[in-house]
Amino acid sequence: MEEIGLKSKSHDLKHTGVNTSEKVYWNQTPAELVELALANGEGQLADNGALMCDTGSFTGRSPKDRFIVKDSLTENEVWWGDINIPFDSDQFDLLHKKMLDNLKSKNLYVRDAYAGADKTYRLKLRVINTKAWQNLFCHNMFLRPDAYKLEDFEPNFTIICDPDFKADPKTDGTRQENFAIINFTKRMILVGGTGYAGEMKKGIFSVLNFLLPTEHHVLPMHCSANIGHNTLDTAIFFGLSGTGKTTLSADANRGLIGDDEHAWTEKNVFNFEGGCYAKVIDLTRQKEPEIYDAIKFGAIVENTRFIPESRTIDYTNTTVTENTRTAYPIHHILNAVEPSVGGIPKNVFFLTCDAYGVLPPISRLNKGQAMYHFISGYTAKVAGTEAGVTEPQTVFSACFGAPFLPLHPTRYAEMLGEKMEKNDVNVWLVNTGWTGGPYGVGSRMKLQYTRAMITAALTGTLENAGYRKHSIFHFEIPAVCPGVPSKVLSPRETWQNDKGYYDMANKLADAFNKNFDKYKEFANEETKAASPERNLNFV
């Protein structure tokens, strides 16, 4: 074994059970990893300096092939089902051994890193890759220790990732040849058969979503966060794809704490990561200047293509997938805050793109409503291109991140309620979707109005705006907001058709209640009381 680079003196590779007859590259710099990736034929260099790589047959996560080892630690804690699929402990050991045997003849790229900007709660990671570009991905996405700390680094969680290693479903207990398996007892993740690097990122997110609540009563969150000019002005933004989470949290007047994964402790909010993993489909500098300019040397772009006869990335190209992405360290964003820590938030925003045109552009939630809408994690997609699909489609994802929740969603929701009550936090539901009617009839909410409402919430202007309750969802709607016409604040008034509005609102309320039935058994009374009620005056 030939070892190159700065490695731990107290905890070498054999402590992880890994051995190879080839080279081991420890904690290489981005420049070194780019060189290695190019030499290995793993990617190409774009004219903006980014490394362009393909992830192979998998261009996204494979949720049905993500498992958690079921043992005495997890059996009574994990929310088992279609999201958290159990895996046998003995079969994990056999598959682990097969992977280790397979690594013996390969060059390895090893990175020691942190997950969690608050050192009280952080994981010390050791990531073992067989691809240089994937090790660069981990350099970008996880937190980077100072060089002097690498000499005595002792990891407490390990990732082994080999895209070329394929399982045998007949003997290994997997569904297919690809897999991502979390073992909390052995504090290890195995990833094989897939080149999609996001499996490592989301694997660690799932790990923290289990460890932080069960060991520390700390709330993990799938959200973005930013901060004003003082630590008392932290804001959190939850939202599924297409709701504007990235756009609205990227504010030139505020510092970016992080764009995806955070925790809320008794003292602060902190980022899990050291970078950003953003979609780049149809990216332009005009639409997303921060992301566009962050794609430079050291960044990775996945599954993109060049404009013919050039090395310029064609962000409109969907030849491989629409899920084209970039991974870059957070310091590529000019207004990023490092360390990525903020104070206790005073404002939390649930962003939804309501294509039904029913929800107000902004509304204030009480504690029960906040827990209910957190569990719901609602947005709606516009009508698709399939024949006969003419109406919006509801999308619910518990806690705005159901695929990454090892525990039952009510546990996270009740922790949010505790935080909200203890710290006197305002929770706002913000509709960035349609107004004046559903998709195809109404119009999309103007971004300038949404920004004005969020600014008014952050500055406290909405505290004395005067409120009225929605007759179905019962949350509070402000009467006035600077920079926003008063009529826009009331979705019913923008419709100019009371029966049409309430028919659609009742339909959406039914969808909320049907979705909530899955969680009702474990929800507290305060959460259940926040369920919407049909308005029977227009039925």
BAZAPA-77671 format. One record per atom (N, C-alpha, C): x, y, z. Coordinates in pm, whole numbers, plus 50000, padded with zeros to 5 digits. Example, Ala and Ser with C-alpha at 12.3 -4.5 7.8 and 13.67 -1.06 7.14 Angstrom:
BEGIN
513194943150780
512304955050780
513204967050780
512854977550708
513674989450714
512905000350787
END
This chain:
BEGIN
500854988150000
500005000050000
500895012550000
500705021049900
501415033749894
500455044849934
500795052250040
499895062550092
500455076450060
499585084950009
499965098349964
499055108550030
499665118850088
498865129550147
498905129450298
498195138750357
498185140650502
497155131650566
497625122450652
496705112950714
496855113050865
495875107150929
495865106251075
496945096651123
497685101051225
498705092451285
498105082551384
496945085851437
496375077651542
495305067951492
494795070351371
493695062051322
493855060251172
494655050051133
494935048250991
493815040350923
494045036950797
492995030650717
492625016750771
493595009650827
493334996150876
492374996350995
492325007751066
491355008851174
489925008151121
489765011750994
488455011350929
488204997750865
489194988850871
489054975650813
489364974950666
489924985850611
490164986550467
491644984150438
491904976750332
493274974150290
493314973550138
494424977750080
494584977149935
496054975349900
496274969149787
497644967649738
498034979249647
497104988249625
497334999549535
497575012449614
497355023949551
497625036849613
496425041749694
496735048749803
495715055249884
496035070149888
495115078149839
495285092649836
494495098749952
495225104450048
494605110050168
494385125050154
493155129450181
492845143750200
493495152550094
493305148549969
493875156149858
493165169549840
493885179449789
493305192549763
492405191749639
491525201649618
490725201549496
491555200649369
492665208049363
493505207749243
494055193649219
494495187049326
495035173649311
493945163749268
492755165249323
491675156049288
491185158349145
491155170749102
490785173548963
491805167148869
493085168648900
494125162348818
493945147148812
493695141148926
493525126648932
492285122248854
491195129748871
489965126248801
490155127048649
490835137348603
491085138748460
492005127548410
493035124448487
493955113648448
493245100148442
492245098248531
491495085648534
490395085048429
490175096248358
489085096648261
487715097548326
487665103348446
486395104248519
485575116448481
486155125948409
485415137948375
486175146648279
485605158448250
486215168248161
486165181848227
487075190548187
487135203948244
486355213648156
485435220848217
484665231048145
485445244048141
485025253148053
485775265648039
485615275048158
484675272348247
484575280148370
485405274048483
486125263148453
486995256848551
486385245148624
485065243148611
484395232348682
484715218848620
484665208348702
484865194748656
483505188648622
483335184648495
482065178948451
482165163748452
481275157248529
481295142648545
479905136948522
479885124348482
478625116848469
478495107248586
477255104948629
477005095948742
476575082048696
476555079748566
476205066548517
474705064648504
474255052248522
472845049148499
471925055248603
472475059148718
471665065548822
471975080548824
470965088448793
471135103048792
470385109648906
469995101649002
469325106549122
469365095649228
468815098749343
468755088649450
467835077149408
468025065849472
467165054149449
466505050549582
465365056949615
464765055349748
464415040949785
464045032949686
463665019049717
464875010149746
466065015549725
467295007949750
468105013949864
467445021649948
468085027450066
467535020050188
468445014350268
468075005650379
468675010650510
468065006150620
468615008250754
468694994550823
469834991750881
469984979050952
469064978951074
468264968551083
467334967151195
467984958651303
468244964751418
468864957751529
468334963451659
468974960251770
468444964651900
468444979851915
469324986851843
469375001451852
468235008051775
467875002251663
466915008751573
465515002751575
465384990551622
464114983251607
462904991151657
463024997351774
461875004251834
461915019351816
462905024251742
463035038651721
462655042851579
463065034951482
462905038851341
461455037351296
461045046351210
459715046151148
459795037051025
459585024051047
459775014150940
458655015050839
458975012050713
457985012350606
458645014050472
457955020650380
458465022450244
459665031850238
459795040750338
460915050150340
462115043950410
461875038450527
462945032150605
462785017050596
463495011050501
463354996850472
464384989050555
463934979250632
464864972050720
465824963150644
467044961850699
468074953250641
468654944650752
468894932250721
469384922750821
470834925650860
471124925050988
472454928251039
473524918550988
473214905750985
474184895850937
474474897750789
473454900950712
473664903050568
474474915750543
474314925750630
475154937650620
476624933750638
476904925450738
478294921350763
478884913950643
478094905350582
478584897850465
478834907150346
477924916550325
478084925950214
479274935250239
479454939350363
480594947650400
481904940350369
481974927650406
483194919950379
483454918750229
482404916550151
482564915650006
483104928749949
482604939950001
483094952849954
484574954749989
484934951150112
486334952550155
487254943950068
486824931850037
487624923149950
487794929349812
486744935749764
486774941849631
487694954049626
487874960649742
488714972649746
490214969549743
490564957149767
491984953649785
492844956249661
492214956949545
492984958949422
492694972549357
492184981849436
491794994849379
492545006349444
492785017049365
493225029749423
492075035449505
492425041049619
491395046549708
491655061349735
490565068549756
490635082849787
489915084749921
490665088850021
490135089350158
490075103850205
488945107250265
488775120950315
488255120550458
488915128150545
488415130250681
487725143750684
486505143950736
485685156150728
484705156450844
484025167850858
482995169450960
481615170650895
480605166650970
479225169850937
478655177051058
478435190051045
477925198051156
478875209151194
478435221551176
479295233051204
479455235651353
478545230451435
478675231651581
479435219251631
480635221551686
481485210251723
480905201751836
479925206951909
479295199152015
478545187151958
478005188851837
477135178551781
477665172351652
478825176351607
479275172051475
479705157451471
479555151651353
480125138551325
481515140451266
482415131351302
483725130851238
483675119551136
483715123251009
483505113750901
484815109050841
484845096450802
485885091650712
485165086150588
485465092150475
484845087950349
485895080950263
485575068950218
486485060950136
485835059149999
486455064849898
485925064649762
486855057049668
486275052049561
487085046149453
487165055449332
486495066949340
486535076849233
487055090049290
488015096049220
488565108849266
487515119749266
486655120049165
485665130749158
484665129949272
484345117749317
483415116549429
484065120949560
485385119249570
486075124349688
486105139649686
486205145549568
486095160049555
484695164649594
483675157049556
482305159849597
482215160649749
482825151049817
482785150949964
483585162450023
484705166249958
485435178150000
484535190349995
483735191449890
482875203049874
481685202949968
481095191149988
479805190650059
479945189650211
481015183550260
481185182550404
482135193550453
482215195150583
483065205650640
484515201050643
485405210250615
486825207150594
487645210750719
488205200750788
489035203750906
490315211050867
490845218950960
492165224850939
493195213650929
494265216350855
495265205950829
495835199950957
496085208451059
496695203251181
495785193551255
494465194551232
493535185451299
493465171751233
493975170751111
493955157951041
494955148051100
495995153051164
497055144351213
496585135251326
495615139751405
495105131051512
493595128551496
493125128651372
491705126951342
491265112751374
490175111451449
489595098451481
488135098651440
487795092351328
486405092751279
485445085251370
484195089851373
483165082451444
481995078451353
482175080451223
481235075051125
481975073450993
481705062450922
482445059150800
481495057150683
481905062250568
481205059450441
482165051850350
481715040750297
482455033750193
481615034050066
482155039949962
481385041849839
482185036549719
481625026649651
482255020849532
481175019049426
481065028549332
480015027749230
480095015249144
481285009649128
481454997949040
481164984649110
481014984949243
480714972649315
479194970149310
478814958849256
477404955649243
477044943749331
475934945449403
475474934649490
474764923949408
474644912349466
473854901449408
472574900349491
471454905049438
470224905049518
469834891249570
470214880749501
469854867249543
470524863249673
471734868449695
472484864249814
472754875549913
472674888049867
473084899249952
471944906450021
470694903049990
469564909050059
469124922450004
469724926749896
469324939449834
468184937049735
467584947949688
466534946849588
467114945849448
468174953849424
468854954149296
470364953649321
471134956149215
472584956149229
473084968449304
472324979249304
472714991449375
472114991749515
472764999149604
472294999649743
472945011349817
472245015949919
472795025250017
472245020650151
473125016050240
472695009650365
473335016750484
472495020750579
472955027450700
472955017550815
474055016650886
474165008351005
474515017551122
473525020551206
473745029851316
474605023751426
474485010651448
475275004151552
476755004151515
477065000851391
478455000751344
478895014351291
477975023851290
478245037651248
478945037751112
478205032651015
478775030850882
477675031550777
478035036950660
477175036650542
477915029650429
477255020150366
477795013650247
476995018250126
477695022750022
477055026849897
477735019449783
476945012649702
477515005449590
476565004849472
477125002849354
476325000849234
475695013349177
475955024849236
475415037449187
476495048149191
476575056149085
477535067049081
476965080349126
475715080349173
475095092849216
475645096949352
476445107549354
477155111549476
476215116349585
475035120849548
474075125649647
473655115149747
473885102149717
473555091749814
474405093249941
475655097849926
476505099850044
476015111750125
475725122650058
475245134750126
473955132050203
472995125950135
471705123550199
471775112150300
472745103150283
472935092850384
473335098750518
474275108250515
474695114750640
473575123550696
472795129750610
471645137450657
470685128250732
470405116450679
469545106850747
470135102450880
471455100750884
472125096951008
471895107651116
472105120251080
471915131051176
470455132651214
469555129551122
468125130251152
467715119751255
468545109651274
468315099551377
469065102851505
470345105951494
471185107651612
470855120251691
470625131351623
470435143951696
469175143751783
468025139151733
466855138751822
466955128251932
467475116451900
467475105551998
468555107152103
469705113052067
470805114252162
470905128052227
470415138452158
470625152052209
469365160552216
468245155352174
466985162952163
467215176052085
467935174851975
468185185851882
467375183251756
466775193851701
465895192451586
466675193751455
466765183051375
467375184151241
466315188851142
466735196051039
465765202150947
466265201850803
465365198850712
465645199750568
465195213650523
466105223250530
465725237250509
466965245350469
466725257550425
467805267150408
467715277250523
468795284550546
468815294250655
469705305950617
469255317950655
470105329650636
470045338550759
470845349050759
470985357250879
471175371750839
470605380750921
470745395050897
472055400150955
472055412650997
473295418851042
473645415351187
472755408351257
473095403751391
472565389551409
473095382451507
472755368351525
471325366151571
470625376851610
469235375551651
468285375951532
468825377151413
468005378551293
468215366651200
468085354651256
468185342451177
466805338651125
466745334150999
465485329650940
465695315950876
464645307850882
464675294250828
463615293150719
463975286450609
463065284750496
462915269950464
461695264750482
461365251250440
460635251950307
460815241950223
460075241650098
460555230550007
459635224449936
459975213949841
460425220249710
460825211949616
461325216749488
460295225549418
460755236849365
459885245749289
459145255949372
459395256449502
458675265949587
459415279149604
460675279849559
461435292249569
462375292849688
462635281249750
463475281049871
464865286749844
465505282249738
466845287049706
466835301849672
465875305949590
465795319949547
465545329349664
464605325749752
464205334849859
465205335049975
465945324249994
466945324350101
468245330850055
468455331649923
469645338349869
469345353149855
469595360549960
469285374749967
470595382449980
470835391749888
472095399349889
472275407350017
471175410250087
471255418150210
471415409550335
471475396250315
471575387150430
472655376650403
473265371650508
474275361350493
473645347550481
474215339050397
473705325550380
474385316150480
473595310250569
474115300150661
474235286750588
473255283550507
473295271150430
472025269550350
472045260450252
470905259550160
470095246850172
470445237550267
469735224750260
469545217550393
470545216850480
470465208250598
470985215450721
470165216350826
470525223750946
469985216951071
470445221751185
469905217251314
469615229451400
468635227851489
468205238551580
468435233451722
469375239451791
469725235351927
469125245252027
469515243652153
469075253152256
469725266752239
470825267352162
471585279852153
471665285652012
471475277251909
471755282351776
471085273951668
471295278351543
471015270351424
472345268551353
472655256151313
473925253951244
473735245151121
474585247451024
474585239950899
475285226550918
474755216050858
475435203150860
476605202850763
476525211050659
477385209250543
478395220550525
479325218050433
480315228150398
480165232850255
479045229450194
478855233150054
477405232750013
477165234149883
475815234449827
475735224649711
474575218649697
474315208849590
473045213449520
473215220949413
472095228049352
471775222749214
470495223149178
470095219849042
470565230748947
470925226748824
471405236648728
470625236448597
469535228948592
468755228648469
468255242748437
468535247248315
468135260648267
468755271948349
469875269248413
470545279548493
471055291048405
470835303348451
471425315148387
471925324348497
472865332948461
473345342648559
472235352248600
471345355248506
470255364548536
469305358848640
468975345848628
468015339748720
468625336348856
469825330748856
470475326348980
471945330448977
472235343348996
473625348048982
474585341749081
474105339049205
474995333449307
475455319449268
474505311249223
474845297549184
475685297649057
475305305848960
476025306348833
477495309648855
477745319648939
479125324048961
479895314749055
479185306249128
479845296649217
480425284949140
479995283049016
480475271848936
481765276048868
482855272648935
484185276248887
485145265248930
486445267648920
487395257048952
487185252249096
487125239049112
486825232849240
485405227849249
484505233849168
483125229249163
482995217249070
481935209549092
481595198149007
480245200848943
480105197248816
478785196948753
478515182648709
477305177848738
476945163948712
475965162848596
476295153948502
475375149848395
474975161048301
475795171548292
475565182148196
476285178848065
476105187347966
476765185847837
477275199447790
478275198947699
478835211347644
478025215947523
478045228947500
477585234147372
478535228547265
478025223547154
478875217247052
480065225947013
481185219246993
482445225646952
482955235647056
482655233247184
483125242247289
483285234547418
483785241447520
483825236047656
482905244347746
481915250847686
480925258647761
479735249747795
479345249547921
478265240847965
476925245747910
476165236647854
474825239647806
473835235547914
473415245347994
472545242248107
471115238648064
470795240547937
469465236847889
469405222347843
470555215747837
470615202247781
470095191947881
469095184347839
468515173947924
468765160047865
469795158747783
470095146047718
470245134847820
470925137547930
471155127348032
470015127148133
469645138748184
468615139848287
468225154448305
467055156748362
466685170248405
467295173448541
467765163148610
468345164948744
469855167748733
470225177048646
471625181248639
471935189748761
473145188148817
473455194648945
474885199748949
475125208249047
476475212849077
476735211449226
477975208149260
478405207449401
479605216549417
479505226049510
480605235549531
480715238949679
481905242649726
482045246549867
481315259649892
480825261250014
479965272650044
480695285950028
482035286150040
482745298750024
482755303649880
482245295549786
482055300449650
480885310349642
480055310749747
478965320649756
479515332749832
479415344449772
480065356349828
479555360049966
478245358549989
477705362850118
477515351250216
478255340250195
478165328950286
478765332450421
478165327150526
478625329350663
479475317350705
480685319950751
481535309250803
482145313550936
482025305451041
481345292551042
479845294051017
479245283550966
477845284050922
476905282051040
476845292451124
476075291851248
475315304951264
474085304151308
473285315951340
472615314351474
471975324951521
471285324551648
469935317551639
469185317851749
467855311951751
466965319851654
466305313151561
465475320451464
464255326751528
463875338151475
462645344651517
461535342851414
461925338751291
460945336851185
461265323951108
460225315851090
460315303551013
459305304550900
459735301350778
458855302250662
458645288450601
457375284650587
457005272650511
456615277450372
457405274150272
457125278450135
456355267650061
455305271749992
454535262449910
454175269049779
454195261449673
453735266249543
452355260149522
451325267349567
449955262149560
449375264749421
449405254649337
448895256149200
447375256349194
446705253949309
445255255249315
444815269749333
445745278349373
445405292449393
444545295049515
444625286249614
443735286849730
444385293749850
445635290749877
446285295550000
446675310249986
446615317750096
447015331850093
448515333150062
448945344650011
450365346449982
451235346350108
450645350250222
451325348650350
450285347550460
450525338750554
449635337250668
450455332950790
449955336450907
450665333551032
450025321351098
450865312051145
450385299551203
450605299451354
449625294051426
449865291651569
450625278651584
450895274851708
451735263151733
451145250451672
449865247851696
449235235851642
449245235651491
448955247151430
448965248051285
450365245951229
451365251351299
452745249451254
453115234751254
452735227551360
453045213251365
452285205751255
451035209451234
450215202751132
450795204850992
451135217350959
451645220250825
453075215250808
453815214050918
455145208150910
455035193350876
454125186350942
453905172350911
453395170650768
452585180150722
452005179150587
453065181350479
453885191850492
454915194750392
454325195950253
453395205150235
452595205850112
453185214950005
453045210549881
453125219249764
452265212749656
452165219149540
451385213349429
452125215549299
452115205449216
452725206549084
451665210448983
452095217848882
451145222048779
450755210048695
449675211648619
449175200848536
450275195648444
450375182648433
451435176548354
451095175748206
451925168748134
451755167547990
451015154847951
450695146348050
449995133948019
448565137047975
448065128947884
446705130747835
445715129547950
444795139147958
443755138948060
444125145348191
445385148848211
445795155348336
445665170448317
444595175848372
444285190048349
444305198248476
444445191748592
444415198848719
445755197448791
446025206648883
447255205548962
447275192549042
448495188449078
448675176049155
449255179449292
448605174849398
449095177349533
450345169049560
451275174849634
452485167949677
452645170449827
452755159749904
452995160850048
454275153350081
455165159750155
456395153150201
456625157350346
456405147950437
456435150950580
457705158450620
457515169350694
458615177750743
459465183150627
458875183850510
459535188750389
460775180450354
460765167850398
461935159350370
461675144850409
460515139450375
460135126050419
461155115150387
461825115550270
462755104550238
463945103250332
464145113450419
465355113650502
465035112950651
463795108750684
463365108650824
463365094550880
464335090850961
464305077451023
463235076251132
462845087451193
461865087251301
460485091251246
459455088551324
458105092451281
457995107751273
457355113151169
457295127651150
456735135451269
455835129351347
455265136651461
456345140051565
457385132151572
458445135051670
459175147951633
459465149751505
460105162151461
459155173951476
457895171851442
456915182651449
456725187651592
456685178451687
456505182651826
457745189951878
458915186251830
460125193751866
460065207851811
459555209351688
459385222751631
458415230951716
457305224751757
456345231751842
456965236451973
457805227952033
458495231752157
459395243852133
460165243352024
461075254451992
460285267351969
459205266151896
458385277751863
457825284351989
457335276052080
456735281352203
457795287052297
458885280152313
459925284452406
460595297452363
460755299352231
461515310752181
460665321552117
459335320252131
458415330352076
458695332751928
458645321851852
458985322251709
457725323951625
457795332351522
456725333551425
456915323251314
455865315851282
455905306551169
454915311451064
455405312950942
454625318450832
454485308150721
453275306950667
453045298850548
452995308450429
453905306550335
454045315750222
453735308250092
452725313150020
452345307149892
453025314649778
453975308049713
454655313949598
454005309549467
452855302849478
452195297349360
451185306749297
449975301749280
448985308949198
448015317249281
447515327749219
446535336649279
445505340249172
444275343149214
443225346749118
442625334949047
442955322849090
442475310849025
443585300549020
443255288248985
444285277748977
445155279548854
446165271048844
447035271048726
446175269748600
446455278248502
445675278348379
444595288848378
444255294048498
443255304748509
443865317048574
444445314948692
445055326148764
446465328948714
447235336148794
448605339648757
449535336548874
450815334748844
451805331648947
452045344149033
452175342049161
452445353049254
453725360149213
453705373349210
454875380949171
455975379649276
457185377149231
458315375449322
458505388049407
458275399749348
458465412149425
457505412949542
456285407549526
455335407349636
455795397649746
456245385749703
456715375849801
457895381249880
458855387549812
460005393349881
459555404249978
458585412349938
458095423050025
457445417350150
456695406450137
456045400250252
457055393950347
458055387350291
459085381350377
459875392250448
460195403050379
460895414350442
460065420150555
458755421750531
457865427250635
457815418050756
457835404950733
457845395450845
459155396350922
460275397050851
461595397450915
461805410250994
461285421250945
461495434151012
460475436951122
459485428051137
458465430051239
457315438751196
457315443051070
456255451851021
454895445151027
454855431851011
453565424951011
453005422651151
453765425751254
453285423451390
451975430651417
451865442851364
450685451051392
449855453551266
449855443551176
449165445451049
447655443851060
447175437551166
445765434151175
445505421351098
444805411851159
444645398651099
443195394151102
442875385451007
441595378451008
441855363650980
440945355051025
441175340651011
440555335250883
441285325950822
440775319050704
439675309450749
438565309250677
437385301650722
437555286550713
438545281750638
438735267250624
440005262750696
441105269650672
442385265650732
442655272450866
441925283150895
441935289751026
443215297151062
444215297550971
445395305551001
445085320350979
445985328951026
445735343351025
446325349850900
445515358350835
445925365250714
446075380150745
447235386050719
447405400350747
446545408850654
446045420050707
445185428950628
445995437950537
447205441550580
448035450550500
449495445850505
450225449550402
451655446850396
452295457050304
453315464150347
453965474050260
454445467750129
454145474550019
454605469849889
453725459349825
452605455749891
451705445549838
450275450849839
449565450949726
448175455349725
447345446849821
446485453149898
445705446050000
444865434849939
444375436949817
443545426749753
444335413849731
445625415049704
446465403349679
446555394449803
446455400549920
446605392950044
445445383450069
444305385750004
443135377150021
442915368949895
443185355849898
443005347749777
441565347649728
440605347949820
439195347849778
438855360149695
439365371649736
439065383849661
439705383749522
440875377449508
441515377149376
440775368049279
439985358749331
439245349649243
438035356449178
437385365349251
436155371749204
435055361549175
435075350549248
434105339749230
434095331549358
433235335449453
433265329049584
433035313949578
432025309549502
431745295149497
432915287549436
433495292849328
434635286249266
435805285149362
436035295949437
437145295849533
436925285349640
435725285249701
435505276149813
435405261649767
434915259349647
434935245649595
436365240449590
437265248949539
438665244749527
439325243849665
439005253249754
439585253149889
439125240849967
437845237149952
437355225050018
438055212549964
438305212549835
438995201349773
440405199949829
441095211249844
442445210949899
442415206650046
441425211550121
441305207650262
441115192550274
440315186750185
440115172150186
441425164850161
442235170250070
443525163950040
444455164550161
444465175950231
445265177150353
444835166750456
443535165650478
443045156550582
443285141950546
443165138650418
443445124850376
444915121550398
445795130950366
447225128650387
447545127450536
446905135750618
447205135950762
446745123250831
445785116150771
445315103650831
446455093750854
447525094550772
448665085350785
449435087650914
449315099750970
450125103451087
449285105851212
447975105851195
447045109951300
447205101951428
447465089151415
447525080151531
448575084751633
449665090651585
450755094551675
450815109651700
449885117151643
449895131851660
449215135851791
449685146751850
449055151551973
447765159051941
446995162052043
445675168252023
445785182251962
446825189651999
447005203151948
447225202851797
447965193151750
448205191751606
446935187651534
446235177851588
445005173051523
443945183951516
443915192851616
442925203551618
443155213751507
444335213551445
444665223251341
444245218651202
443595207051193
443145202151062
442135211751001
442195214050871
441235223050807
439835217150809
438835226050803
437435221950803
436735227550680
435935219450616
435235223850497
434325235850528
434215245050435
433255256050443
431975251250373
430955248450452
429735242550398
428785252750339
429085265650351
428185275950299
428125275950147
429155270150084
429195270649938
429165256649876
428815246649956
428775232949905
427415230249841
END
